[in-house]
Amino acid sequence: MRDWFASEKAQKTAPDISPANESSDLVERIGVLRTAVESVIKGKPDTVKMALVTLLAGGHLLIEDVPGIGKTTLANAISRSLNLEFQRIQFTSDLLPSDVIGLSVFNRRTSDFEWKPGPIFSNIILADEINRATPKTQSALLEAMAESQVTVEGISRRLPHPFMVIATQNPSEHHGTYPLPESQLDRFMLRLHIGYPSIEDEKTILRDRESADPLNDLRPVMSAAELNGLQSRAAAVSVDDALLDYLLAIVEHTRRHESLELGISPRGAIALFRSAQALALVNGREYCIADDIKQLVVPCFAHRVIVSSRITSHRQRTTEAQRILTDILSSATVPI
């Protein structure tokens, strides 16, 4: 099978497929994807980078912020940059689980039930404003996100590969929202906050949309085969035992911290491990370093830990969780 990482240019001599050239090609392909997304999401390179880390790690992404910041635009930009099947599900209070997963419909002509798959049977799912749906509908995503399958009437059906859920949510204090349960939050590899753009970036955003939406001009820059190859390479990134001990020490701190009622589960530790591998690949390395782990602790862990119940505001809980995790990072011994 021809290695898809090899150069497309014909060579008079045998092609050079050394590790150095492979790494260079990987960085180039990831760079093309980043450039495509950043052509729409202005002034947020770190947010775009972390979103692509989630994609390459095979995880799911939660984007939380106030309305109008660009959450849906980021999700759309990622999906349009990939030559994959995409479905957008607008979560509302009257959305039913069957509207997401699908259902069996009786066919009078055949006198039998026929399976009608829901929009979840796609590669990239945009779960827009996920916390506006009821907990029952939110839970319809649990099995899909954890096992890439859904089970209806005792029959399990596999979802397409690759499969990624990009969910957006408004802060829970906003009218008409339902807080995501811990089990649902734990399925998201990273949670990102976009934030307001700078004045200069916002000026660029306005100019770009003066005559048309640049999102409409975005074309796929990566195939499913390329994405699968990048995900496989991310999973093969080397992680030294000393870094694993460092990661687990951070996890153990969250479980013993007096201000946290719930620490990080093994699923959360795996999420940090896999996302650190992907971040190393995005940064052009075939091995992890301590900084890869440090950069991801807050976006990977802040939505998983539960702070003391005396703090009731969602925004305050989020801020306190980030502060505690930062303190834990400062006290953990970094391997040399």
PECORMO-V159937 format. One line per field, one symbol per residue. ss: DSSP state (@ for helix, = for strand, . for the rest). phi: phi as a letter, one per 40 degrees, with the letter a starting at -180 (. if undefined). burial: I if it has 9 or more other C-alpha atoms within 8 Angstrom, else O. Layout:
ss=???
phi=???
burial=???
This chain:
ss=..................@@@@@@@@@@@@@@@@@@@@......@@@@@@@@@@@@....====......@@@@@@@@@@.=...=====......@@@@@======....======......=====.@@@..@@@@@@@@@@@@@.====..====.....======............@@@@....===......@@@@@@@@@@.....@@@@....=.@@@@@@@@@@@@..=..@@@@@@@@@@@@@@@@...===...@@@@@@@@@@@@@@@@@....=..@@@@@@@@@@@@....==......@@@@@@@@@@@@@@@@@@.....
phi=.cccccccccbcbcccbcdccccccccccccccccccccbccgbccccccccdccccgbbbbbbaccgchcccccccccccbcbcbbbbccbcbcbdcccchacbcbcccfacbcbcccccacbbcccfdccccdccdcccdccccbfabbbfgbcbcccbcbabbbbacdccccgbbcccdccdccccbbbbcgcccccccccdcccbcbaccccccbdbaccccccccccccccccbcdcccccccccdccccbcccbcacccdccccccdccccccccccgbcacbccccccbdcccbccccbcdcccbcccccccccccccccccccccccb
burial=OOOOOIOOOOOOOOOOOOOOIIIIIIIOIIOIIIOIIIOIIIOIOOIIIIIIIIIIIIIIIIIIIOOOIIIIIIIIIIIIIIIIOIIIIOIIOOIOIOIIIIIOOOIOOOOOOOOOIIIIIIIIIIIIIIIIIIIOIIOIOIIIIOOIIIIOOOOOOOIIOIIIIIIIIIIIOOOOIIOIOOOIIIIIIIIIOIOOIOOOIIOIIOOIIOOOOIIOOIOIIIIIOIIIOIIOIIIOIOIOOOIIOIIIIIIIIIIOOOOIIIIIOOOIIOIIIIIIIIIIIIOIIIIIIIOIIOOIIIIIIIIIIIIOOOOOOIOIIIOIIIOIIIOIIOOIOOOO
